Amino acid sequence: MSLTLFLLTLTVFAALFALAEIQIEGPNGWAASLPTWRIENRWTRLFYSGKPLTGYHLYTQLFTLAAGTSPIRPWPGRFYVARRVSRHFVLHLVLGS
């Protein structure tokens, strides 16, 4: 898979996932009206810009991490790619907050 195709596919998946999140969270944002648990302490305020960690956000982040690091089919160097995706995932969490 070429790098261009990979980046294009990643962009399409990210856009679709973002649109799904917008539909799920609605106008209230940050899972305010979802029936989910919330944890708020100094660590969640640090990592989530003062907002609580919700079950919804934890599980969507774990899903994204699992989907990004598990190969659809094995190929040489897949663990190198998985490490790169993991680093980009952490960067997304830090910059996206």
C-alpha positions as CSV (number, residue, x, y, z in Angstrom):
1,M,0.0,0.0,0.0
2,S,1.5,3.3,-1.0
3,L,1.9,6.1,1.5
4,T,-0.6,8.3,-0.4
5,L,-3.3,5.6,-0.4
6,F,-2.7,5.0,3.3
7,L,-3.0,8.7,4.1
8,L,-6.1,9.1,1.9
9,T,-7.7,6.1,3.5
10,L,-6.8,7.3,7.0
11,T,-8.3,10.7,6.2
12,V,-11.6,9.2,5.0
13,F,-11.9,7.0,8.0
14,A,-11.1,9.9,10.4
15,A,-13.7,12.1,8.7
16,L,-16.4,9.4,8.9
17,F,-15.6,8.7,12.5
18,A,-15.8,12.4,13.3
19,L,-19.1,12.7,11.6
20,A,-20.4,9.7,13.6
21,E,-19.2,11.3,16.9
22,I,-21.0,14.6,16.0
23,Q,-24.2,12.6,15.4
24,I,-23.8,10.6,18.7
25,E,-22.9,13.5,21.0
26,G,-25.3,16.0,19.5
27,P,-25.4,19.7,20.4
28,N,-24.6,19.2,24.0
29,G,-21.1,17.9,23.3
30,W,-18.6,15.8,25.4
31,A,-21.2,13.1,26.0
32,A,-23.2,15.4,28.2
33,S,-26.5,13.7,27.5
34,L,-25.2,10.2,27.1
35,P,-26.0,7.6,29.8
36,T,-22.3,6.8,30.6
37,W,-20.0,6.9,33.6
38,R,-17.7,9.9,34.2
39,I,-14.4,10.2,36.1
40,E,-13.1,13.7,36.9
41,N,-9.9,14.2,38.8
42,R,-6.7,16.1,38.3
43,W,-5.4,13.6,35.7
44,T,-8.5,13.7,33.5
45,R,-8.5,17.5,33.8
46,L,-4.9,17.5,32.6
47,F,-5.4,15.1,29.7
48,Y,-8.9,16.2,28.6
49,S,-8.6,20.0,29.0
50,G,-10.6,20.2,32.2
51,K,-13.3,17.8,31.1
52,P,-14.2,14.4,32.7
53,L,-13.2,11.0,31.2
54,T,-16.4,9.3,30.1
55,G,-17.0,5.7,29.2
56,Y,-17.9,6.8,25.7
57,H,-14.6,8.6,25.1
58,L,-12.5,5.9,26.7
59,Y,-14.1,3.1,24.5
60,T,-13.9,5.2,21.3
61,Q,-10.3,5.9,22.0
62,L,-9.5,2.2,22.7
63,F,-11.4,1.2,19.5
64,T,-9.4,3.7,17.4
65,L,-6.2,2.5,18.9
66,A,-7.1,-1.2,18.3
67,A,-8.3,-0.5,14.7
68,G,-5.1,1.5,13.9
69,T,-2.6,-1.0,15.3
70,S,-4.2,-4.3,14.1
71,P,-3.3,-5.2,10.6
72,I,-6.1,-6.2,8.2
73,R,-3.7,-8.6,6.6
74,P,-0.1,-9.4,7.6
75,W,2.7,-7.7,5.7
76,P,6.4,-7.3,6.3
77,G,7.1,-4.5,8.7
78,R,3.6,-4.4,10.1
79,F,4.9,-3.9,13.7
80,Y,6.9,-0.9,12.6
81,V,3.7,0.6,11.1
82,A,1.7,-0.3,14.3
83,R,4.3,1.6,16.4
84,R,4.0,4.6,14.1
85,V,0.2,4.5,14.3
86,S,0.4,4.2,18.1
87,R,2.6,7.3,18.3
88,H,0.2,9.2,16.0
89,F,-2.7,8.1,18.2
90,V,-1.1,9.5,21.3
91,L,-0.3,12.7,19.4
92,H,-4.0,12.9,18.4
93,L,-5.0,12.5,22.0
94,V,-2.6,15.3,23.1
95,L,-3.4,17.7,20.3
96,G,-7.1,16.9,20.1
97,S,-7.8,17.7,23.7
